[in-house]
């Protein structure tokens, strides 16, 4: 259950970071490579990938716990 909470919290925090401006060091690094304007597009894209990954893992964990609880309840009746 703790893993589900941690992955869920990570998904929430990354979604908050996705709507903010990219950090200044990332903008500077992008400008050094000559693609400074793309930092404001790449930042939310990368954060949304993290949200999807952490959110899917948290969802799978919840489903696994529900399945485990459901199977445990049916085994107790037998």
Secondary structure, DSSP 8 states (H G I E B T S, - for coil): -HHHHHHHHHHHHHHHHHTS---HHHHHHHHHTT-GGGHHHHHHHHHHHHHHHHHHHHHHHHHHHHHHHHHHHHHHH-
